[in-house]
Amino acid sequence: MVQEILDVLRPMPGEFAVDCTLGYGGHARELLQRLQPNGRLIGLDADPIEMPRTEKRLRDVGFGPEAFLAHRCNFAGLPKILAVEGGHRADLILADLGVSSMQIDNPARGFSLKFDGPLDMRMNPNKGQSAATLIQHTDVRSLAEILCENADEPHADRLALVLAGASCRTTLELVGLIRKDLLHLPETERELSVRRVFQALRIAVNEEFVALDTLLRALPECIAPGGRVAILTFHSGEDRRVKKAFKAGLISGVYASAAEDIVRPSAEEIRGNSRSKSAKLRWAVRSMGEAIGG
Ligand SMILES: C[S@@+](CC[C@H](N)C(=O)[O-])C[C@H]1O[C@@H](n2cnc3c(N)ncnc32)[C@H](O)[C@@H]1O
């Protein structure tokens, strides 16, 4: 959804941007091109494996440290990063939530349901517990809650009974356990549950909702008057949070305007990239003055 994001963020030469989810750097590159001359972009990502590669790619296409800086950190810490970077508010902020295709396609990261690998799922493998540890040490009730709240899994209770406490070391072992427990369902329904369980565990392992809620609360103090924010979500748990925060910001006056309707990818984009099918883009514009609560 590159064009849709550019339409919403309207990057201009000389502006200061933050990409909260640098990933491969595709969006960052498009923004950087439009911020020149004299513009700047800070890219954040929690992933210590992919981020140095992305930083190098952007350097190699000509963006030096005066235009582009990368910070390996959780986007929940955005206000601290801005303070370190001179205390300026951003003219535009982008967050493209979830995991990147490099992370999914690398079996060693443990996100893939197709290729076997350690059941890890951490964006930052140096921090927190892996999905294998989470499953092994979470009780049935808490695991059912995770499956329900993070992915609206309709078979959460029975899956939690099987999975909680299980010693499940690899991604395909987990896929096998889920399929076996849901053998009575048609294959398409069963595979949807496999996807939802992976999504729910990934969100729990990376505390994604905590990070998103923290970012949404911090955004008004991070955006310059008249600045724009765009957030791309991939499931209802994320979209609900963004919608609620932007609506509350409109009511309090910290945002002058916000998306009434979600922006969706074009049919052409969905044909070329099936992951984009569930993408929803929401945006808001910071009001010019300091609003109460802002
Ligand atoms: C969907 S990808 C972004 C792709 C990127 N827009 C591009 O054009 O290549 C999401 C990225 O955000 C990172 N990420 C997710 N949650 C994060 C968080 N709370 N803090 C920092 N990075 C995060 C992931 O590690 C991943 O690299």
The ligand as an SDF file (V2000), in Angstrom:
LIG
                    3D

 27 29  0  0  0  0  0  0  0  0999 V2000
    5.3900   -5.4040    8.2590 C   0  0  0  0  0  0  0  0  0  0  0  0
    7.0560   -5.1560    8.6490 S   0  0  0  0  0  0  0  0  0  0  0  0
    7.3910   -3.5450    8.0370 C   0  0  0  0  0  0  0  0  0  0  0  0
    7.7550   -3.5130    6.5890 C   0  0  0  0  0  0  0  0  0  0  0  0
    8.2060   -2.1470    6.1130 C   0  0  0  0  0  0  0  0  0  0  0  0
    7.1480   -1.1690    6.1580 N   0  0  0  0  0  0  0  0  0  0  0  0
    8.8070   -2.2010    4.7310 C   0  0  0  0  0  0  0  0  0  0  0  0
    8.4460   -1.3670    3.8860 O   0  0  0  0  0  0  0  0  0  0  0  0
    9.6590   -3.0570    4.4780 O   0  0  0  0  0  0  0  0  0  0  0  0
    6.9980   -4.8700   10.3780 C   0  0  0  0  0  0  0  0  0  0  0  0
    8.3690   -4.6240   11.0150 C   0  0  0  0  0  0  0  0  0  0  0  0
    8.1180   -3.9950   12.2590 O   0  0  0  0  0  0  0  0  0  0  0  0
    8.9210   -4.5430   13.2520 C   0  0  0  0  0  0  0  0  0  0  0  0
    8.1710   -4.3690   14.4980 N   0  0  0  0  0  0  0  0  0  0  0  0
    6.9780   -4.9020   14.8320 C   0  0  0  0  0  0  0  0  0  0  0  0
    6.5850   -4.4800   16.0490 N   0  0  0  0  0  0  0  0  0  0  0  0
    7.5610   -3.6430   16.4860 C   0  0  0  0  0  0  0  0  0  0  0  0
    7.7250   -2.8750   17.6670 C   0  0  0  0  0  0  0  0  0  0  0  0
    6.8290   -2.8730   18.6780 N   0  0  0  0  0  0  0  0  0  0  0  0
    8.8230   -2.1000   17.7720 N   0  0  0  0  0  0  0  0  0  0  0  0
    9.7480   -2.0550   16.7650 C   0  0  0  0  0  0  0  0  0  0  0  0
    9.6450   -2.7880   15.6440 N   0  0  0  0  0  0  0  0  0  0  0  0
    8.5620   -3.5630   15.4930 C   0  0  0  0  0  0  0  0  0  0  0  0
    9.1500   -5.9770   12.8480 C   0  0  0  0  0  0  0  0  0  0  0  0
   10.3540   -6.4560   13.3900 O   0  0  0  0  0  0  0  0  0  0  0  0
    9.1820   -5.8700   11.3240 C   0  0  0  0  0  0  0  0  0  0  0  0
   10.4830   -5.7170   10.8570 O   0  0  0  0  0  0  0  0  0  0  0  0
  1  2  1  0
  2  3  1  0
  2 10  1  0
  3  4  1  0
  4  5  1  0
  5  6  1  0
  5  7  1  0
  7  8  2  0
  7  9  1  0
 10 11  1  0
 11 12  1  0
 11 26  1  0
 12 13  1  0
 13 14  1  0
 13 24  1  0
 14 15  1  0
 14 23  1  0
 15 16  2  0
 16 17  1  0
 17 18  1  0
 17 23  2  0
 18 19  1  0
 18 20  2  0
 20 21  1  0
 21 22  2  0
 22 23  1  0
 24 25  1  0
 24 26  1  0
 26 27  1  0
M  CHG  2   2   1   9  -1
M  END
$$$$
